[in-house]
Amino acid sequence: MTYLTLEELKQQCRIDADYHDDDNLLITYGDAAEDFLAGHLNNQLDDICAENSGTLPVSLKNAMLILVDYFYGMSGSGDSKDVPQAFWILTNPWKTYSIA
């Protein structure tokens, strides 16, 4: 993970800081959230940071945290729920559209 920390993921998922059984899982979800966001935006997160004084916009960081919480909540569940609407609301203004 480049833009998220394990501490942030645990806080988002409401996991006690002293609980470590799911640390690797959370890190995997954090990596997936970063990849998913870059794909959704059609833009590399490093490029977005470069255009924003070297930092990732707060809305995009929050969107990734929401996505990790979604992944963690769905793990082991047979349910298929949609990605939370908040993710799309926070990310769509940053989306790059390509013209074919």
N, CA, C and O atoms as a MOPAC input file, in Angstrom:
PM7 MOZYME 1SCF
protein

 N      0.84100 1    -1.18100 1     0.00000 1
 C      0.00000 1     0.00000 1     0.00000 1
 C      0.88200 1     1.23800 1     0.00000 1
 O      1.90100 1     1.30700 1     0.68700 1
 N      0.46400 1     2.19000 1    -0.77500 1
 C      1.20400 1     3.43300 1    -0.88200 1
 C      0.48600 1     4.58300 1    -0.19400 1
 O      1.13200 1     5.44700 1     0.40000 1
 N     -0.82000 1     4.60700 1    -0.26500 1
 C     -1.59500 1     5.76500 1     0.18000 1
 C     -2.39700 1     5.53700 1     1.45500 1
 O     -2.92600 1     6.48300 1     2.03700 1
 N     -2.48500 1     4.30300 1     1.88300 1
 C     -3.24000 1     3.96300 1     3.08700 1
 C     -2.30100 1     3.33400 1     4.10200 1
 O     -1.27500 1     2.76000 1     3.73800 1
 N     -2.65100 1     3.44300 1     5.35900 1
 C     -1.86600 1     2.77000 1     6.40000 1
 C     -2.74000 1     1.70800 1     7.05700 1
 O     -3.96800 1     1.78800 1     7.03400 1
 N     -2.08900 1     0.72900 1     7.63500 1
 C     -2.81800 1    -0.31200 1     8.35000 1
 C     -3.62400 1     0.29800 1     9.48600 1
 O     -4.74600 1    -0.13300 1     9.75000 1
 N     -3.07400 1     1.28000 1    10.15100 1
 C     -3.79000 1     1.94900 1    11.23700 1
 C     -5.09300 1     2.58100 1    10.72400 1
 O     -6.13100 1     2.46800 1    11.37700 1
 N     -5.04600 1     3.23200 1     9.58200 1
 C     -6.25400 1     3.83200 1     9.00200 1
 C     -7.28400 1     2.76300 1     8.64300 1
 O     -8.48300 1     2.94000 1     8.85900 1
 N     -6.80000 1     1.65700 1     8.09400 1
 C     -7.71400 1     0.57500 1     7.70200 1
 C     -8.40200 1    -0.00900 1     8.92700 1
 O     -9.60600 1    -0.26300 1     8.90400 1
 N     -7.64900 1    -0.22100 1     9.98800 1
 C     -8.23900 1    -0.76800 1    11.20800 1
 C     -9.26100 1     0.19500 1    11.80000 1
 O    -10.31700 1    -0.22300 1    12.27600 1
 N     -8.94400 1     1.47400 1    11.76900 1
 C     -9.88200 1     2.45800 1    12.29600 1
 C    -11.15900 1     2.46800 1    11.46000 1
 O    -12.25900 1     2.49500 1    12.01200 1
 N    -11.02300 1     2.44600 1    10.13600 1
 C    -12.19000 1     2.45200 1     9.25400 1
 C    -13.06600 1     1.21800 1     9.47500 1
 O    -14.29400 1     1.31100 1     9.48900 1
 N    -12.43000 1     0.07700 1     9.64600 1
 C    -13.16500 1    -1.17800 1     9.81300 1
 C    -13.52900 1    -1.45000 1    11.26700 1
 O    -14.09500 1    -2.49600 1    11.58400 1
 N    -13.20900 1    -0.52700 1    12.13500 1
 C    -13.50700 1    -0.61900 1    13.56600 1
 C    -12.90000 1    -1.88100 1    14.18500 1
 O    -13.56800 1    -2.66100 1    14.86300 1
 N    -11.60400 1    -2.04000 1    13.91800 1
 C    -10.84300 1    -3.17400 1    14.44100 1
 C     -9.86500 1    -2.63000 1    15.47900 1
 O     -9.16800 1    -1.64600 1    15.23100 1
 N     -9.82000 1    -3.26600 1    16.61900 1
 C     -8.91700 1    -2.85500 1    17.69000 1
 C     -7.46900 1    -2.88800 1    17.19100 1
 O     -7.06400 1    -3.82900 1    16.50800 1
 N     -6.70400 1    -1.87100 1    17.53300 1
 C     -5.31000 1    -1.76200 1    17.09200 1
 C     -4.46400 1    -2.94100 1    17.55600 1
 O     -3.47000 1    -3.27400 1    16.91200 1
 N     -4.84200 1    -3.57900 1    18.66300 1
 C     -4.08100 1    -4.70700 1    19.19500 1
 C     -4.43800 1    -6.04400 1    18.54900 1
 O     -3.79000 1    -7.05600 1    18.81600 1
 N     -5.45700 1    -6.05100 1    17.70900 1
 C     -5.87500 1    -7.28300 1    17.02400 1
 C     -5.09500 1    -7.37200 1    15.70800 1
 O     -5.16500 1    -6.46700 1    14.87700 1
 N     -4.35200 1    -8.47100 1    15.52600 1
 C     -3.46700 1    -8.57100 1    14.37000 1
 C     -3.79500 1    -9.72800 1    13.43100 1
 O     -3.13600 1    -9.88700 1    12.40400 1
 N     -4.79300 1   -10.53300 1    13.76100 1
 C     -5.09900 1   -11.70500 1    12.94200 1
 C     -5.45100 1   -11.33900 1    11.50000 1
 O     -5.17000 1   -12.12000 1    10.59000 1
 N     -6.05500 1   -10.17800 1    11.27000 1
 C     -6.49500 1    -9.79800 1     9.92900 1
 C     -5.59900 1    -8.75700 1     9.26600 1
 O     -5.97300 1    -8.19200 1     8.23700 1
 N     -4.43400 1    -8.49400 1     9.82900 1
 C     -3.55500 1    -7.46100 1     9.27600 1
 C     -3.20000 1    -7.72100 1     7.80900 1
 O     -3.31500 1    -6.82400 1     6.97400 1
 N     -2.77300 1    -8.93800 1     7.49700 1
 C     -2.39300 1    -9.24300 1     6.11000 1
 C     -3.58200 1    -9.12200 1     5.16600 1
 O     -3.44200 1    -8.65400 1     4.03600 1
 N     -4.74000 1    -9.54100 1     5.63000 1
 C     -5.95100 1    -9.42200 1     4.82500 1
 C     -6.26700 1    -7.95300 1     4.55100 1
 O     -6.58300 1    -7.58200 1     3.42100 1
 N     -6.18200 1    -7.13100 1     5.57600 1
 C     -6.44600 1    -5.70000 1     5.41300 1
 C     -5.46100 1    -5.05500 1     4.45000 1
 O     -5.84300 1    -4.21500 1     3.63500 1
 N     -4.19600 1    -5.44400 1     4.54000 1
 C     -3.18900 1    -4.90400 1     3.62700 1
 C     -3.50800 1    -5.30700 1     2.19100 1
 O     -3.37800 1    -4.49600 1     1.27400 1
 N     -3.91900 1    -6.54000 1     1.99600 1
 C     -4.31200 1    -6.99800 1     0.66200 1
 C     -5.49100 1    -6.19200 1     0.14100 1
 O     -5.51300 1    -5.79200 1    -1.02300 1
 N     -6.46600 1    -5.95600 1     1.00300 1
 C     -7.61600 1    -5.13100 1     0.61000 1
 C     -7.19700 1    -3.69300 1     0.31200 1
 O     -7.74000 1    -3.06200 1    -0.59500 1
 N     -6.24500 1    -3.18100 1     1.06600 1
 C     -5.74100 1    -1.83200 1     0.80000 1
 C     -5.07100 1    -1.74200 1    -0.56000 1
 O     -5.28300 1    -0.78100 1    -1.30000 1
 N     -4.26500 1    -2.73900 1    -0.89100 1
 C     -3.64100 1    -2.78900 1    -2.21700 1
 C     -4.69900 1    -2.86400 1    -3.31300 1
 O     -4.60200 1    -2.18400 1    -4.33400 1
 N     -5.70600 1    -3.69400 1    -3.08800 1
 C     -6.78200 1    -3.84100 1    -4.07800 1
 C     -7.56000 1    -2.53900 1    -4.24900 1
 O     -7.93300 1    -2.17700 1    -5.36500 1
 N     -7.80400 1    -1.83600 1    -3.14600 1
 C     -8.53700 1    -0.56500 1    -3.21500 1
 C     -7.74900 1     0.46800 1    -4.01100 1
 O     -8.32700 1     1.21400 1    -4.80100 1
 N     -6.43600 1     0.52000 1    -3.81000 1
 C     -5.60700 1     1.45400 1    -4.56300 1
 C     -5.63600 1     1.11500 1    -6.05500 1
 O     -5.77200 1     2.00700 1    -6.89100 1
 N     -5.51100 1    -0.15600 1    -6.38500 1
 C     -5.57100 1    -0.58500 1    -7.79300 1
 C     -6.93900 1    -0.30700 1    -8.39600 1
 O     -7.03700 1     0.19500 1    -9.51600 1
 N     -7.98100 1    -0.62800 1    -7.66600 1
 C     -9.34600 1    -0.43100 1    -8.15900 1
 C     -9.61100 1     1.04400 1    -8.42800 1
 O    -10.18900 1     1.40200 1    -9.45400 1
 N     -9.18500 1     1.89900 1    -7.50000 1
 C     -9.40900 1     3.33200 1    -7.66600 1
 C     -8.68700 1     3.86100 1    -8.90400 1
 O     -9.27400 1     4.60300 1    -9.69200 1
 N     -7.44100 1     3.49300 1    -9.07800 1
 C     -6.68800 1     3.94500 1   -10.25600 1
 C     -7.37400 1     3.48700 1   -11.54300 1
 O     -7.46900 1     4.25300 1   -12.50200 1
 N     -7.84700 1     2.25300 1   -11.56500 1
 C     -8.56200 1     1.75400 1   -12.74000 1
 C     -9.86200 1     2.49100 1   -12.98600 1
 O    -10.19500 1     2.82500 1   -14.12300 1
 N    -10.59000 1     2.73900 1   -11.92100 1
 C    -11.86900 1     3.46600 1   -12.04600 1
 C    -11.64700 1     4.88600 1   -12.55900 1
 O    -12.42900 1     5.39100 1   -13.36400 1
 N    -10.59500 1     5.51700 1   -12.09600 1
 C    -10.33100 1     6.90500 1   -12.48600 1
 C     -9.64800 1     7.01700 1   -13.83800 1
 O     -9.56700 1     8.10800 1   -14.40300 1
 N     -9.15600 1     5.90300 1   -14.36400 1
 C     -8.36600 1     5.91400 1   -15.60700 1
 C     -7.16100 1     6.83400 1   -15.46100 1
 O     -6.79000 1     7.55100 1   -16.39000 1
 N     -6.56200 1     6.79800 1   -14.27900 1
 C     -5.43600 1     7.66800 1   -13.98800 1
 C     -4.62600 1     7.04900 1   -12.84700 1
 O     -5.19000 1     6.45700 1   -11.92700 1
 N     -3.33000 1     7.18800 1   -12.91400 1
 C     -2.47300 1     6.68800 1   -11.85200 1
 C     -2.56000 1     7.61300 1   -10.64800 1
 O     -2.59100 1     8.83500 1   -10.79900 1
 N     -2.59900 1     7.03900 1    -9.46200 1
 C     -2.70400 1     7.84300 1    -8.25100 1
 C     -1.48800 1     8.74300 1    -8.07300 1
 O     -1.61500 1     9.84500 1    -7.53900 1
 N     -0.30800 1     8.29300 1    -8.51000 1
 C      0.89000 1     9.13700 1    -8.45600 1
 C      0.69800 1    10.40100 1    -9.29400 1
 O      1.12100 1    11.48400 1    -8.88900 1
 N      0.06700 1    10.26800 1   -10.45100 1
 C     -0.18100 1    11.42100 1   -11.31900 1
 C     -1.15900 1    12.39600 1   -10.67400 1
 O     -0.98500 1    13.61200 1   -10.76500 1
 N     -2.18300 1    11.86100 1   -10.02600 1
 C     -3.14900 1    12.72700 1    -9.33000 1
 C     -2.44900 1    13.47800 1    -8.21000 1
 O     -2.69400 1    14.66800 1    -8.01500 1
 N     -1.58300 1    12.79600 1    -7.47500 1
 C     -0.82300 1    13.44400 1    -6.39700 1
 C      0.05600 1    14.55400 1    -6.96500 1
 O      0.12200 1    15.64800 1    -6.40400 1
 N      0.72300 1    14.27400 1    -8.06600 1
 C      1.61500 1    15.26300 1    -8.67300 1
 C      0.85000 1    16.52500 1    -9.06200 1
 O      1.38800 1    17.63000 1    -8.98700 1
 N     -0.38900 1    16.36000 1    -9.47300 1
 C     -1.22000 1    17.50000 1    -9.87800 1
 C     -1.83700 1    18.22700 1    -8.68300 1
 O     -2.42900 1    19.29400 1    -8.84800 1
 N     -1.70500 1    17.66300 1    -7.48600 1
 C     -2.32300 1    18.22000 1    -6.28400 1
 C     -1.30000 1    18.44000 1    -5.17700 1
 O     -1.48400 1    17.98000 1    -4.05000 1
 N     -0.24100 1    19.13300 1    -5.50000 1
 C      0.79800 1    19.50100 1    -4.52700 1
 C      1.40100 1    18.30200 1    -3.81000 1
 O      1.81500 1    18.41300 1    -2.65600 1
 N      1.45300 1    17.15800 1    -4.48200 1
 C      2.09800 1    15.98100 1    -3.92000 1
 C      1.27200 1    15.16600 1    -2.94900 1
 O      1.78100 1    14.23900 1    -2.31800 1
 N      0.00400 1    15.50400 1    -2.82700 1
 C     -0.85100 1    14.73900 1    -1.91800 1
 C     -2.06600 1    14.18600 1    -2.64600 1
 O     -2.54200 1    14.75600 1    -3.62800 1
 N     -2.54900 1    13.07400 1    -2.14600 1
 C     -3.76900 1    12.49800 1    -2.68700 1
 C     -4.95500 1    13.25100 1    -2.09300 1
 O     -5.01600 1    13.42900 1    -0.87600 1
 N     -5.89500 1    13.69500 1    -2.91800 1
 C     -7.06100 1    14.40100 1    -2.37500 1
 C     -7.77300 1    13.56900 1    -1.30800 1
 O     -7.88900 1    12.35000 1    -1.43000 1
 N     -8.24200 1    14.24200 1    -0.27200 1
 C     -8.90200 1    13.59200 1     0.85700 1
 C    -10.09300 1    12.76700 1     0.39400 1
 O    -10.34100 1    11.68800 1     0.93200 1
 N    -10.82700 1    13.25500 1    -0.58700 1
 C    -11.99800 1    12.50700 1    -1.06000 1
 C    -11.59900 1    11.15000 1    -1.62100 1
 O    -12.31900 1    10.16900 1    -1.43500 1
 N    -10.46000 1    11.08000 1    -2.30500 1
 C    -10.02100 1     9.80700 1    -2.87800 1
 C     -9.50200 1     8.86300 1    -1.79400 1
 O     -9.71500 1     7.65300 1    -1.86900 1
 N     -8.83100 1     9.40600 1    -0.80100 1
 C     -8.37600 1     8.56800 1     0.30800 1
 C     -9.57700 1     7.99700 1     1.05100 1
 O     -9.59600 1     6.81500 1     1.39600 1
 N    -10.56900 1     8.82900 1     1.29500 1
 C    -11.78100 1     8.35000 1     1.96300 1
 C    -12.49900 1     7.30300 1     1.12200 1
 O    -13.04200 1     6.33900 1     1.66200 1
 N    -12.50600 1     7.48100 1    -0.17600 1
 C    -13.14100 1     6.49500 1    -1.05600 1
 C    -12.45800 1     5.13500 1    -0.92800 1
 O    -13.12700 1     4.10100 1    -0.90300 1
 N    -11.13500 1     5.13500 1    -0.84600 1
 C    -10.41900 1     3.86500 1    -0.68700 1
 C    -10.71100 1     3.23100 1     0.66500 1
 O    -10.84600 1     2.01000 1     0.75700 1
 N    -10.81100 1     4.03300 1     1.70600 1
 C    -11.15200 1     3.49600 1     3.02400 1
 C    -12.54100 1     2.87000 1     3.01400 1
 O    -12.75100 1     1.81000 1     3.60300 1
 N    -13.47600 1     3.51500 1     2.35400 1
 C    -14.83500 1     2.96700 1     2.21600 1
 C    -14.78900 1     1.63600 1     1.47800 1
 O    -15.48300 1     0.68800 1     1.84500 1
 N    -13.97600 1     1.57600 1     0.44700 1
 C    -13.85800 1     0.34500 1    -0.33600 1
 C    -13.25400 1    -0.78400 1     0.49700 1
 O    -13.72300 1    -1.92000 1     0.42300 1
 N    -12.23500 1    -0.49300 1     1.27700 1
 C    -11.63200 1    -1.51900 1     2.14300 1
 C    -12.64900 1    -2.01000 1     3.16200 1
 O    -12.75000 1    -3.21200 1     3.40900 1
 N    -13.39900 1    -1.09700 1     3.74900 1
 C    -14.43700 1    -1.48100 1     4.70400 1
 C    -15.47400 1    -2.37700 1     4.03100 1
 O    -15.95600 1    -3.33800 1     4.63000 1
 N    -15.80800 1    -2.06100 1     2.80500 1
 C    -16.74800 1    -2.88000 1     2.01900 1
 C    -16.16200 1    -4.28000 1     1.80300 1
 O    -16.84200 1    -5.28000 1     2.03500 1
 N    -14.90200 1    -4.35000 1     1.35700 1
 C    -14.25700 1    -5.65000 1     1.13600 1
 C    -14.22400 1    -6.46500 1     2.42900 1
 O    -14.54300 1    -7.65400 1     2.43000 1
 N    -13.84000 1    -5.82300 1     3.51600 1
 C    -13.71000 1    -6.52300 1     4.79700 1
 C    -15.06700 1    -7.01700 1     5.28800 1
 O    -15.17500 1    -8.12500 1     5.81300 1
 N    -16.07700 1    -6.21600 1     5.12100 1
 C    -17.41900 1    -6.60000 1     5.53700 1
 C    -17.99200 1    -7.73600 1     4.70400 1
 O    -18.81300 1    -8.51700 1     5.18500 1
 N    -17.55900 1    -7.82300 1     3.46200 1
 C    -18.06600 1    -8.85500 1     2.56300 1
 C    -17.27000 1   -10.15300 1     2.65400 1
 O    -17.73800 1   -11.19300 1     2.18900 1
 N    -16.07700 1   -10.11300 1     3.24200 1
 C    -15.24700 1   -11.31900 1     3.28300 1
 C    -15.95700 1   -12.42100 1     4.05600 1
 O    -16.45400 1   -12.21500 1     5.16400 1
 N    -15.98700 1   -13.57000 1     3.45200 1
 C    -16.63300 1   -14.71400 1     4.07200 1
 C    -18.14200 1   -14.71100 1     3.93600 1
 O    -18.80800 1   -15.67800 1     4.30800 1
 N    -18.67700 1   -13.63900 1     3.41000 1
 C    -20.12600 1   -13.52700 1     3.24400 1
 C    -20.50300 1   -13.99200 1     1.84600 1
 O    -19.79200 1   -13.70600 1     0.88300 1
 N    -21.58000 1   -14.68400 1     1.73300 1
 C    -22.05800 1   -15.11400 1     0.43100 1
 C    -22.89200 1   -14.04400 1    -0.26300 1
 O    -23.31200 1   -14.21100 1    -1.40800 1
 N    -23.12500 1   -12.94700 1     0.44700 1
 C    -23.94800 1   -11.87400 1    -0.10700 1
 C    -23.18400 1   -11.11800 1    -1.18100 1
 O    -21.96300 1   -10.98100 1    -1.11900 1
 N    -23.92200 1   -10.63400 1    -2.15800 1
 C    -23.31900 1    -9.75500 1    -3.15200 1
 C    -24.05100 1    -8.42400 1    -3.10000 1
 O    -25.15400 1    -8.27800 1    -3.62700 1
 N    -23.42600 1    -7.47800 1    -2.46500 1
 C    -23.98900 1    -6.14100 1    -2.34500 1
 C    -23.19100 1    -5.20800 1    -3.23500 1
 O    -22.02700 1    -5.46500 1    -3.54400 1
 N    -23.82400 1    -4.13200 1    -3.64100 1
 C    -23.14900 1    -3.14600 1    -4.47000 1
 C    -22.14000 1    -2.35900 1    -3.64900 1
 O    -22.28500 1    -2.19500 1    -2.43700 1
 N    -21.11400 1    -1.87600 1    -4.34200 1
 C    -20.15200 1    -0.97400 1    -3.71400 1
 C    -20.93900 1     0.22900 1    -3.19600 1
 O    -21.82600 1     0.72200 1    -3.89300 1
 N    -20.63700 1     0.71000 1    -1.99800 1
 C    -21.39500 1     1.82800 1    -1.44100 1
 C    -21.41600 1     3.05400 1    -2.36400 1
 O    -20.41100 1     3.39200 1    -2.99000 1
 N    -22.55000 1     3.69300 1    -2.43300 1
 C    -22.73500 1     4.87500 1    -3.28100 1
 C    -21.72400 1     5.96500 1    -2.94300 1
 O    -21.30900 1     6.71300 1    -3.82900 1
 N    -21.32700 1     6.06700 1    -1.69500 1
 C    -20.36000 1     7.08900 1    -1.28900 1
 C    -19.05800 1     6.97900 1    -2.07400 1
 O    -18.42700 1     7.99200 1    -2.37500 1
 N    -18.65400 1     5.75100 1    -2.40700 1
 C    -17.43200 1     5.57800 1    -3.19900 1
 C    -17.55100 1     6.30900 1    -4.52600 1
 O    -16.64200 1     7.03900 1    -4.92000 1
 N    -18.67000 1     6.11600 1    -5.21500 1
 C    -18.85900 1     6.72800 1    -6.53800 1
 C    -18.98000 1     8.24700 1    -6.42500 1
 O    -18.45800 1     8.98100 1    -7.26400 1
 N    -19.66200 1     8.71000 1    -5.39600 1
 C    -19.83300 1    10.15200 1    -5.19100 1
 C    -18.47800 1    10.82500 1    -4.97600 1
 O    -18.22300 1    11.89800 1    -5.52300 1
 N    -17.61700 1    10.20400 1    -4.19000 1
 C    -16.31400 1    10.78500 1    -3.89000 1
 C    -15.33700 1    10.71700 1    -5.05500 1
 O    -14.45500 1    11.56800 1    -5.17100 1
 N    -15.48100 1     9.72100 1    -5.91700 1
 C    -14.47000 1     9.50600 1    -6.96400 1
 C    -14.84500 1    10.04000 1    -8.33900 1
 O    -13.96200 1    10.42700 1    -9.10400 1
 N    -16.11200 1    10.07000 1    -8.66600 1
 C    -16.48600 1    10.45200 1   -10.02800 1
 C    -15.98600 1    11.82500 1   -10.46600 1
 O    -15.65600 1    11.98300 1   -11.64100 1
 N    -15.91200 1    12.82700 1    -9.58800 1
 C    -15.36400 1    14.11100 1   -10.04300 1
 C    -13.89800 1    14.03500 1   -10.48500 1
 O    -13.42800 1    14.90500 1   -11.21800 1
 N    -13.18400 1    13.01300 1   -10.05000 1
 C    -11.77100 1    12.85800 1   -10.38200 1
 C    -11.54600 1    11.94600 1   -11.58400 1
 O    -10.40900 1    11.77700 1   -12.02500 1
 N    -12.59700 1    11.36600 1   -12.11100 1
 C    -12.49200 1    10.39300 1   -13.19500 1
 C    -12.03100 1    11.06300 1   -14.48000 1
 O    -12.50900 1    12.13800 1   -14.84400 1
 N    -11.09400 1    10.40900 1   -15.16200 1
 C    -10.61300 1    10.86900 1   -16.45900 1
 C    -11.30000 1    10.03900 1   -17.53200 1
 O    -11.25600 1     8.80900 1   -17.51400 1
 N    -11.92100 1    10.72500 1   -18.44800 1
 C    -12.62300 1    10.02700 1   -19.53800 1
 C    -11.76800 1    10.11900 1   -20.79400 1
 O    -11.26600 1    11.18700 1   -21.14600 1
 N    -11.61500 1     8.99000 1   -21.45700 1
 C    -10.85100 1     8.98400 1   -22.69800 1
 C    -11.81000 1     9.09300 1   -23.87700 1
 O    -12.91100 1     8.54200 1   -23.87200 1
 N    -11.35500 1     9.81500 1   -24.87200 1
 C    -12.16200 1     9.98400 1   -26.08700 1
 C    -11.56700 1     9.08400 1   -27.15300 1
 O    -10.39300 1     9.19700 1   -27.50500 1
 N    -12.39300 1     8.19600 1   -27.65400 1
 C    -11.90700 1     7.23400 1   -28.65600 1
 C    -12.02800 1     7.79100 1   -30.05000 1
 O    -11.66700 1     7.11900 1   -31.01600 1

